[in-house]
Amino acid sequence: MKGKSVISLKATILFLIVATLSSCASYKNSNKTKGEDIQMNIVNGDGFDLESLEPQAEPGGPRSRGIMIGDVVSLAIDGIKLLIDMDKEKYTAQYTSGTSEIYFYNQISDKGTFDITGMQFDGFNLVRTVEDKHGIIDTAFFISFKVDKENPYEIFNNSYFRLVVDDFRMDYSKAKVPGSKWYMPWTLMYYKRNQVNLDMEISFTSSWTGVNSSINRDVEIGKFIFNMRNIPLTDDRVVKEEFRQAVIGSTAFGYCFLVPRSHGFYWSEDKELKPGFGQGKYDILVNVTESGKNHFVTKIVQDNSDVILDQFKGAVMDNISF
C-alpha cells in the first residue's frame, strides 16, 4: 500500500512539474510588452455632402424599410461577449485607451439637437507598439474603424450610426500564447498553435444640456462589441493578408446615437443672442482583451486544481513517515 502511495506521489509531482514547465513555453510572437505604448487617433472628415443626396419622401408617406431603433436595441441586449475566467489571467491581457472632449460637429446649429450638418467624426484608430530585442519600435496591433455611410439616410432618419473595420494588422500579441520547445517534447503538439483571440468593447459617452434646461452628464450614447477569433501570429505574410482582407469591412456589433448638441445661445451677426445648439462634445473609451488558447496540460491544471492539490496533500500525508 505504501508503495502505491509513493508511486502516486511521484506521479503527481511529475504531473505538476510538467504542467509548470509547459506553462512557461510561449509562442515567439506573443507575450510582447516591452516598451509598450497605446494610442488612439480620431479621424475627422468634411461631413456629408447633403446637396448630392436625393430627397426623401415627406414624413407620413409610405413606410420605408430598415432596421428600427427597437430592433437594434434588442440585438444589442442579445449580444454575446467573451467572458474570461480570472484563473486564466496568464493567457489573457487587457489594455485600454480613449480620448475625451472632442467635437462631433464642425459647426454650431440652429436646427436641433441631432442636426447632422457638419458631422466631422469619420472614425478612429487604435495602435499598440512595442520594442523589439534591438530597441526598435514596432507595431504590434493596429485597427481602424470608420462610420458606415453605405446608407446615409439611416443615419439621418434614426440618429444613430454604425462602425465598420477600415484596416487591421496584428504582428504580436500582448497575451501569452502557448508554444512549443524542443526540450519540452510534451509541447510539440502545439507547434502550429500560433493564434490569438481578441475582443473589443467601444463606448461613447456625452454630456449636454437639453432645451428644457435638463443637464445630462456622462451618459452612454453608444456601445460596440467587436470580436475576432484565431488571429494568425505567423510570419507567413500571405496567411496574415488573407485574414486582414477578411476582417476589413466587418461591422462592429452595436450602434451609437448621434452626439447630442447642447442647447444654448450664439452671438448672431446682428449682435443678438439667439437660441442655438453646440458642436456636440463626446468621449470614447476602448477596452481590448486578448486571449491565447490554453494548451491541454495547463487547462487540466486550471480546471481541476482543487482535485490535484487534494490528491497531492493526501499523498504527502500518507508518506509523511518514510
Buried (B, 14 or more C-beta within 10 A) or exposed (E): EEEEBBEBBEEBEEBBEBBEBBBEBBBEBBBBBEEEEBEBEBBBBEBBEEEEEEEEEEEEEEEEEEBEEEEBEEEBEEEEEEEBEEEBEBBBBBBEBBBEEBBBBBEBBEEEBBBBBBBBBBBBBBBBBBBEEEEEEEEBBBBBBBBBBEEBEBBBBBBBBBBBBBEBBBBBBBBBBBBBBEEBEBBEEBEEBBBBBBBBBBBBBBBBBEEEEEEEEEEEBBBBBBBBEEBBBBEEEEEBEEBBEEBEEBBBBBBBBBBBBBBEEBEEEEEEEEEBBBBBBBBBBBBBBBBBBBBEBBBBBBBEEEEBEEBBEBBEEBEEEE
